[in-house]
Amino acid sequence: MSPPDSPIRILVDGAAVDVPRGVTVVAALVAAGTMRTRRSVTGQSRFAFCGIGQCQECRVTVDGCANRPACRTVCADGMVIETGGDW
């Protein structure tokens, strides 16, 4: 078993990223240098706006489950996050 303060590894658009335990997906995206969560219907890039899950701008796919709010989803070891790619 890993120590509670050891980092965890997630995949962001196929790239491995080590993040502290307990961080949200949006914080992990910032750590990964990915400042986009999705594209709008007109093709504009989007990112977290409100930080509390109300605006829905931070929706990502987590472990195959679409439209998860990145600001309210805590990272888990091995989590796979997809932002929509092809940026």
Secondary structure, 3 states (H helix, E strand, C coil): CCCCCCCEEEEECCEEEEECCCCEHHHHHHHCCCCCCEECCCCCEECCCCCCCCCCCCEEEECCEEEEECCCCECCCCCEEECCCCC
